Every structure is written in C-alpha cells, then in structure tokens.
C-alpha cells in the first residue's frame, strides 16, 4: 500500500514514517505544504534508515500530490491545522482513501496539559465533519509519544486505540499498525468515542511530567 503522511516533516510524521519504512514493505509518501521541505525530510529519513541497514521506498511531495497517490493518508499535523488540511486536499480524496488522524486538542499551563477538544467533541469528529462524503475517517496513534517514535533505538510494547465508523477502514488501519514492531492496535468503537481516547493523551503527558523515571510512558491494556 501507499501511506502518505501529511505534515510528515514534524515529530509524529517523522516517527511514523521511519517506523513504517523500517518495519513494513509499504511505500511511504511524505507530504508538506512545501514540496522542497518534504524532499529534504525524505533525504534525512533515508539516510538514517540506510545507516541502520534498512532499504526503504520514501518519496516527498506537496500534500495534494501525496494524497492523490495514497491508499491511506495520515494527518500528522497539529490539531488546529487538521480541518484546513482536509479542505486543502478534498478534491483528491476518493472514497477508497482512508483518512487517519492522530491529533489531539490540548492546552498547557504550569500544572500540565489539559484536554481541549473542538466544539464538535473531538479532533477525529472534526476531521470527519470536514472530509468529503464517503471518505472513511479513522482516529489512531493519539497516545504515542511523537519524539520516541522517531528514536528507532527505543523499543515499544505499546497499544494504540482505533476509533472509526467504517469497519473495513478500521481493519485496514489496525492491520497496518500491527506491522510496526512493538505496537498493537485495539478497537475502541465508533468516532463518537474519540473524545475518550484523545483525552488519554494529556494524562500520559502529565504522568511523564511528574515522574522522572517515566519519560517513555505510554499505554498498554492488559
């Protein structure tokens, strides 16, 4: 499959790109509003993977071109850009394209991070509202530490929760996720459950903030 990471030059985009490229045989497309920035990121990712002895297929494009070529599009952009990014690519989003969002609305203060969802209830639901009719939206990867994703020496034994209203799209994302070493995808129900899933993210960040020995904190359901 072809997996496009829009905003693939940022932390979570970089981490997912490196891990998909290292652990799977799928073609990875890095998208950016600036195609030159995407190509620069590709060179960096390929160099790191090459140093580790991994051959990979990664290409860089403008967001619209990456979307047009992809089977799965991951919106690895900040939550306040998610809706606008969807609208920017809507003309090349087909009903066979799965749109994945890991974004979480949060606000921080001296006490820590606090869940701050958009008015529709969650970023996942916002993306679904802005996506063209018929395009399946899946929420995933919310509770993963973006920085640690990009550190390939860090071994995972973590879960990520998946929400979505299209069973086939959910299954595709679950299968892709389970190909990444150390990650397990678990179903958490429809998009109406996204707020509960997304709200775990600030909790995870706050645990890491207040416990020095838990910088790599994540979620594992047993």
Buried (B, 14 or more C-beta within 10 A) or exposed (E): BBBBBBBBBBBBBBBBBBBBBBBBEBBBBBBBBEBEBBBBBBEBBBEBBEEEEBEBEBBBBBBBBBBBBBBBBBBBBBBEBBBEBBEBBBEBBEEEBBBBBBBBBBEEEEEBBBBEBBEBBBBBBBBBBBBBEEBBBBBBBBBBBBBBBBEBEEEBEBBBBBBBBBEEBBBBBBEBBEBBEEBBBEBBBBBEBBBEBBBBBBBBBBEBBEEEEEEBBBBEEE
